[in-house]
Structures are given as C-alpha cells and as structure tokens.
C-alpha cells in the first residue's frame, strides 16, 4: 500500500473514532504523522544525539577561543605543559631504574 493510501485509511479510521471532536485538518495531520511514525525503515536508527555540553575546547573556532584575550588558551597550554613534564618525569624515572638495574647486574 502506498503512503497516500495509508494516510487515507488512517484518516477515515480517525474520523470514525473521533466523531467530530477534531477538525478535518487536525485529523489529516494526525493521520500523516501516524503513517510517518510507523513506516520509517527499521535500520534507520534513532534520530537523536546523546552528546551533551558544548564542543571540546580544541574544536572551538579561533575567534571564540581568543574572545577572552587568550587567557583560556594560555591556561590550556599550561595544562598541556604539565602533562608533558609528568611524562618526562616518568621516562626519567624508568631510565634511572634501568640504569640502576644494569649497575647492580654488573657488580
């Protein structure tokens, strides 16, 4: 059955069940909405997005990122610098441990 035929059938059924409590236009819009609701393909998936909040800072447009005079950018840069220093400290700790192990094995 084609979409117009489905809308027509649903429209007539709604007319019988509503018995004059709604205008023909409202009934037709409801019939069309019902047909649309139940004839969507099964594999189309949900039509919504679960992401909440704004864009991550590194995806902001430049004008928005620098709107406060660059303070947020500098704060973000400080955070990245701290991560880099933590990584360097970790590598240094591993290197010193390996060097200590090599000295102990040679002694």
Backbone as a chain_set.jsonl record, in Angstrom:
{"seq": "XXXXXXXXXXXXXXXXXXXXXXXXXXXXXXXXXXXXXXXXXXXXXXXXXXXXXXXXXXXXXXXXXXXXXXXXXXXXXXXXXXXXXXXXXXXXXXXXXXXXXXXXXXX", "coords": {"N": [[0.849, -1.166, 0.0], [0.588, 2.22, -0.817], [1.989, 5.32, 0.475], [0.117, 7.586, 0.391], [-2.307, 6.104, 0.258], [-2.219, 4.756, 2.698], [-2.333, 6.941, 4.479], [-4.869, 7.896, 3.849], [-6.511, 5.735, 4.647], [-5.95, 5.633, 7.409], [-6.835, 8.162, 8.075], [-9.636, 7.97, 7.579], [-10.281, 6.075, 9.522], [-9.605, 7.456, 11.853], [-11.444, 9.561, 11.645], [-13.854, 8.169, 12.048], [-13.462, 7.296, 14.676], [-13.041, 9.663, 16.112], [-15.319, 11.183, 15.801], [-16.247, 13.893, 15.15], [-14.934, 15.494, 17.048], [-12.629, 16.785, 16.422], [-11.059, 18.934, 13.987], [-11.187, 18.436, 10.396], [-8.703, 19.018, 9.256], [-6.887, 18.749, 11.434], [-7.226, 16.041, 11.936], [-6.281, 14.951, 9.536], [-3.587, 15.793, 9.638], [-2.784, 14.377, 11.898], [-3.166, 11.758, 11.005], [-1.293, 11.651, 8.949], [1.057, 11.999, 10.459], [1.001, 9.683, 12.037], [1.253, 7.663, 10.079], [3.794, 8.318, 9.108], [5.288, 7.84, 11.401], [5.077, 5.059, 11.745], [6.035, 3.949, 9.38], [8.717, 4.273, 8.958], [11.98, 3.18, 7.982], [13.365, 0.193, 9.395], [16.121, 0.002, 9.877], [17.026, 2.577, 10.123], [17.776, 3.728, 12.518], [18.074, 5.561, 15.645], [16.848, 8.941, 15.822], [18.318, 10.993, 17.141], [20.747, 12.697, 19.234], [23.064, 11.878, 21.655], [25.027, 13.427, 22.77], [26.085, 15.722, 25.166], [26.489, 19.027, 26.475], [28.93, 21.51, 25.445], [31.109, 22.048, 22.587], [34.296, 20.37, 22.621], [37.193, 22.083, 23.893], [39.414, 22.156, 22.153], [38.203, 22.114, 19.679], [36.965, 24.472, 19.231], [36.123, 27.489, 17.447], [38.573, 29.858, 16.307], [38.064, 32.58, 16.881], [36.254, 32.408, 18.993], [37.766, 31.035, 20.902], [39.8, 32.852, 21.474], [38.386, 34.962, 22.5], [38.369, 35.885, 25.126], [40.69, 37.265, 25.351], [42.74, 35.485, 25.158], [43.319, 34.14, 27.478], [42.167, 31.693, 28.232], [43.276, 30.005, 26.341], [45.968, 30.169, 27.036], [45.804, 29.047, 29.591], [45.045, 26.457, 28.938], [47.294, 25.675, 27.539], [49.166, 25.636, 29.596], [48.21, 23.472, 31.034], [48.721, 21.419, 29.181], [51.504, 21.592, 29.137], [52.093, 20.754, 31.735], [51.306, 18.08, 31.584], [53.202, 17.154, 29.752], [55.578, 17.513, 31.221], [55.078, 15.725, 33.321], [55.133, 13.34, 31.878], [57.803, 13.365, 31.01], [59.104, 13.184, 33.492], [58.285, 10.632, 34.227], [59.519, 9.076, 32.226], [62.184, 9.636, 32.847], [62.332, 8.491, 35.385], [61.972, 5.79, 34.732], [64.26, 5.409, 33.131], [66.328, 5.905, 34.987], [65.851, 3.805, 36.757], [66.345, 1.592, 35.109], [69.063, 2.021, 34.597], [70.1, 1.756, 37.192], [69.495, -0.943, 37.635], [71.136, -2.109, 35.671], [73.666, -1.429, 36.678], [73.63, -2.884, 39.06], [73.56, -5.454, 38.072], [76.033, -5.684, 36.861], [77.721, -5.498, 38.974]], "CA": [[0.0, 0.0, 0.0], [1.399, 3.433, -0.908], [1.831, 6.24, 1.607], [-1.179, 8.277, 0.347], [-3.381, 5.172, 0.598], [-2.159, 4.534, 4.14], [-2.825, 8.152, 5.138], [-6.308, 7.946, 3.641], [-7.127, 4.72, 5.5], [-5.829, 6.065, 8.803], [-7.708, 9.332, 8.195], [-11.021, 7.515, 7.714], [-10.416, 5.415, 10.823], [-9.614, 8.506, 12.873], [-12.729, 10.266, 11.528], [-14.871, 7.338, 12.693], [-13.259, 7.213, 16.126], [-13.089, 10.999, 16.726], [-16.736, 11.567, 15.726], [-16.486, 15.33, 15.159], [-14.276, 16.219, 18.138], [-11.46, 17.48, 15.871], [-11.286, 19.417, 12.625], [-10.62, 17.536, 9.374], [-7.27, 19.311, 9.083], [-6.166, 18.124, 12.544], [-7.283, 14.59, 11.742], [-5.373, 14.635, 8.431], [-2.213, 15.942, 10.142], [-2.537, 13.25, 12.801], [-3.047, 10.553, 10.18], [0.005, 11.711, 8.275], [2.093, 11.779, 11.471], [0.978, 8.266, 12.41], [1.829, 6.88, 8.979], [5.232, 8.608, 9.112], [5.87, 7.19, 12.567], [5.124, 3.604, 11.63], [6.574, 3.471, 8.098], [10.15, 4.537, 8.846], [12.744, 1.93, 7.857], [13.83, -0.38, 10.655], [17.552, 0.187, 10.051], [17.401, 3.986, 10.112], [18.365, 4.061, 13.805], [17.434, 6.669, 16.354], [17.02, 10.256, 15.221], [18.711, 11.928, 18.185], [22.158, 12.699, 19.555], [23.199, 11.835, 23.101], [26.107, 14.285, 23.225], [25.636, 16.857, 25.968], [27.531, 20.018, 26.684], [29.428, 22.196, 24.262], [32.23, 21.435, 21.877], [35.557, 20.375, 23.361], [37.926, 23.327, 23.681], [40.299, 22.102, 20.985], [37.409, 22.199, 18.458], [36.359, 25.792, 19.163], [36.608, 28.411, 16.424], [39.612, 30.703, 16.884], [37.522, 33.818, 17.452], [35.648, 32.083, 20.285], [38.826, 30.641, 21.827], [40.561, 34.031, 21.867], [37.459, 36.036, 22.865], [38.706, 36.421, 26.444], [42.038, 37.81, 25.295], [43.711, 34.396, 25.085], [43.597, 33.557, 28.785], [41.786, 30.282, 28.253], [44.266, 29.294, 25.538], [47.18, 30.05, 27.844], [45.538, 28.08, 30.647], [45.059, 25.122, 28.326], [48.694, 25.4, 27.217], [49.805, 25.281, 30.859], [47.793, 22.099, 31.331], [49.468, 20.525, 28.29], [52.896, 21.61, 29.587], [52.163, 19.912, 32.925], [51.248, 16.684, 31.129], [54.493, 16.856, 29.137], [56.56, 17.375, 32.295], [54.796, 14.461, 34.006], [55.611, 12.263, 31.012], [59.269, 13.378, 31.06], [59.481, 12.656, 34.806], [58.065, 9.186, 34.184], [60.594, 8.493, 31.413], [63.425, 9.759, 33.614], [62.258, 7.511, 36.454], [62.223, 4.475, 34.115], [65.663, 5.369, 32.706], [67.162, 5.759, 36.184], [65.65, 2.45, 37.267], [67.069, 0.652, 34.233], [70.494, 2.236, 34.821], [70.4, 1.151, 38.48], [69.454, -2.377, 37.423], [72.331, -2.504, 34.912], [74.813, -1.341, 37.593], [73.552, -3.985, 40.008], [73.86, -6.72, 37.381], [77.464, -5.681, 36.557], [78.5, -5.541, 40.214]], "C": [[0.903, 1.24, 0.0], [1.119, 4.35, 0.285], [0.501, 7.008, 1.549], [-2.358, 7.365, 0.699], [-3.414, 4.901, 2.099], [-2.713, 5.738, 4.905], [-4.34, 8.226, 5.026], [-7.029, 6.95, 4.555], [-7.084, 5.129, 6.979], [-6.74, 7.264, 9.056], [-9.166, 8.903, 8.404], [-11.253, 6.832, 9.065], [-10.454, 6.445, 11.951], [-10.913, 9.301, 12.841], [-13.829, 9.494, 12.232], [-14.707, 7.355, 14.211], [-13.355, 8.57, 16.814], [-14.508, 11.56, 16.737], [-16.958, 13.069, 15.933], [-15.803, 16.103, 16.263], [-13.013, 16.949, 17.687], [-11.784, 17.911, 14.454], [-10.688, 18.423, 11.624], [-9.13, 17.769, 9.157], [-6.443, 18.644, 10.182], [-6.135, 16.608, 12.393], [-6.315, 14.172, 10.631], [-3.913, 14.751, 8.872], [-1.847, 14.791, 11.071], [-2.35, 11.947, 12.026], [-1.696, 10.517, 9.489], [1.143, 11.435, 9.25], [2.15, 10.312, 11.893], [1.595, 7.386, 11.33], [3.34, 7.082, 8.937], [5.931, 7.859, 10.241], [6.059, 5.689, 12.364], [5.666, 3.084, 10.306], [8.043, 3.814, 7.911], [10.887, 3.21, 8.748], [13.291, 1.482, 9.213], [15.299, -0.055, 10.926], [17.98, 1.654, 10.098], [18.02, 4.428, 11.434], [17.674, 5.247, 14.444], [17.76, 8.008, 15.706], [17.347, 11.293, 16.288], [20.193, 11.766, 18.468], [22.296, 12.768, 21.066], [24.292, 12.754, 23.637], [25.533, 15.463, 23.993], [26.796, 17.816, 26.141], [27.966, 20.63, 25.367], [30.516, 21.407, 23.569], [33.453, 21.382, 22.773], [36.375, 21.606, 22.965], [38.793, 23.292, 22.427], [39.538, 22.108, 19.66], [36.702, 23.547, 18.321], [36.912, 26.571, 17.973], [37.608, 29.356, 17.086], [39.058, 31.97, 17.514], [36.875, 33.567, 18.806], [36.722, 31.734, 21.316], [39.605, 31.849, 22.337], [39.674, 35.192, 22.323], [37.78, 36.654, 24.223], [40.121, 36.982, 26.497], [43.11, 36.736, 25.281], [43.999, 33.727, 26.415], [43.267, 32.08, 28.835], [42.788, 29.447, 27.455], [45.541, 29.098, 26.342], [46.991, 29.066, 28.989], [45.57, 26.655, 30.131], [46.492, 24.712, 27.998], [49.464, 24.994, 28.479], [49.464, 23.842, 31.245], [48.563, 21.103, 30.466], [50.936, 20.451, 28.708], [53.075, 20.723, 30.815], [52.123, 18.435, 32.546], [52.584, 16.266, 30.53], [55.556, 16.651, 30.206], [56.332, 16.082, 33.071], [55.309, 13.279, 33.196], [57.138, 12.188, 31.026], [59.774, 12.83, 32.392], [59.342, 11.144, 34.832], [59.176, 8.504, 33.371], [61.927, 8.542, 32.152], [63.453, 8.714, 34.726], [62.55, 6.11, 35.909], [63.687, 4.346, 33.724], [66.578, 5.163, 33.915], [67.024, 4.365, 36.776], [66.39, 1.423, 36.435], [68.576, 0.789, 34.428], [70.919, 1.602, 36.139], [70.428, -0.369, 38.359], [70.699, -2.875, 36.691], [73.565, -2.445, 35.806], [74.825, -2.519, 38.572], [73.917, -5.316, 39.344], [75.361, -6.807, 37.07], [78.294, -5.805, 37.84], [78.61, -6.927, 40.783]], "O": [[1.88, 1.291, 0.747], [0.137, 4.172, 1.006], [-0.191, 7.081, 2.564], [-3.3, 7.799, 1.362], [-4.484, 4.825, 2.704], [-3.47, 5.576, 5.862], [-5.021, 8.577, 5.989], [-8.043, 7.288, 5.165], [-8.071, 4.983, 7.701], [-7.346, 7.374, 10.122], [-9.847, 9.411, 9.295], [-12.308, 7.0, 9.676], [-11.241, 6.319, 12.889], [-11.432, 9.678, 13.891], [-14.649, 10.084, 12.936], [-15.693, 7.42, 14.946], [-13.715, 8.63, 17.989], [-14.848, 12.345, 17.622], [-17.755, 13.474, 16.78], [-16.075, 17.295, 16.41], [-12.391, 17.656, 18.48], [-12.657, 17.343, 13.799], [-9.786, 17.659, 11.969], [-8.381, 16.826, 8.902], [-5.41, 18.04, 9.896], [-5.124, 15.971, 12.69], [-5.615, 13.168, 10.757], [-3.091, 13.904, 8.521], [-0.723, 14.289, 11.03], [-1.483, 11.137, 12.353], [-1.035, 9.479, 9.449], [2.088, 10.721, 8.916], [3.236, 9.764, 12.084], [2.365, 6.473, 11.629], [4.088, 6.122, 8.751], [7.022, 7.316, 10.062], [7.076, 5.121, 12.762], [5.749, 1.87, 10.126], [8.57, 3.66, 6.809], [10.475, 2.223, 9.357], [13.632, 2.305, 10.062], [15.684, 0.143, 12.079], [19.176, 1.944, 10.112], [18.735, 5.43, 11.458], [16.791, 5.861, 13.846], [18.826, 8.179, 15.114], [16.725, 12.354, 16.335], [20.823, 10.815, 18.004], [21.698, 13.64, 21.697], [24.465, 12.849, 24.852], [24.605, 16.125, 23.527], [27.955, 17.44, 25.968], [27.432, 20.304, 24.307], [30.804, 20.262, 23.915], [33.635, 22.266, 23.611], [36.263, 22.104, 21.845], [38.896, 24.291, 21.716], [40.17, 22.108, 18.604], [35.92, 23.741, 17.39], [38.041, 26.337, 17.544], [37.509, 29.627, 18.283], [39.53, 32.392, 18.57], [36.939, 34.427, 19.684], [36.597, 32.103, 22.484], [40.024, 31.876, 23.494], [40.173, 36.301, 22.512], [37.491, 37.829, 24.446], [40.682, 37.152, 27.579], [44.294, 37.059, 25.384], [44.841, 32.832, 26.48], [44.013, 31.297, 29.423], [43.112, 28.323, 27.838], [46.128, 28.016, 26.342], [47.915, 28.326, 29.327], [46.065, 25.752, 30.805], [46.864, 23.549, 28.157], [50.317, 24.107, 28.429], [50.318, 23.094, 31.721], [49.006, 20.064, 30.955], [51.549, 19.385, 28.646], [54.08, 20.022, 30.936], [52.84, 17.626, 33.135], [53.051, 15.152, 30.769], [56.352, 15.717, 30.113], [57.294, 15.41, 33.442], [55.855, 12.327, 33.754], [57.71, 11.098, 31.051], [60.76, 12.094, 32.425], [60.187, 10.449, 35.397], [59.707, 7.474, 33.786], [62.71, 7.594, 32.088], [64.497, 8.113, 34.98], [63.277, 5.335, 36.53], [64.3, 3.303, 33.95], [67.495, 4.344, 33.871], [68.01, 3.803, 37.253], [66.993, 0.494, 36.973], [69.293, -0.211, 34.427], [71.978, 0.978, 36.211], [71.307, -1.014, 38.931], [71.253, -3.92, 37.031], [74.43, -3.316, 35.712], [75.878, -3.079, 38.876], [74.508, -6.193, 39.975], [75.906, -7.91, 37.02], [79.463, -6.183, 37.777], [79.237, -7.118, 41.825]]}, "num_chains": 1, "name": "protein.A"}
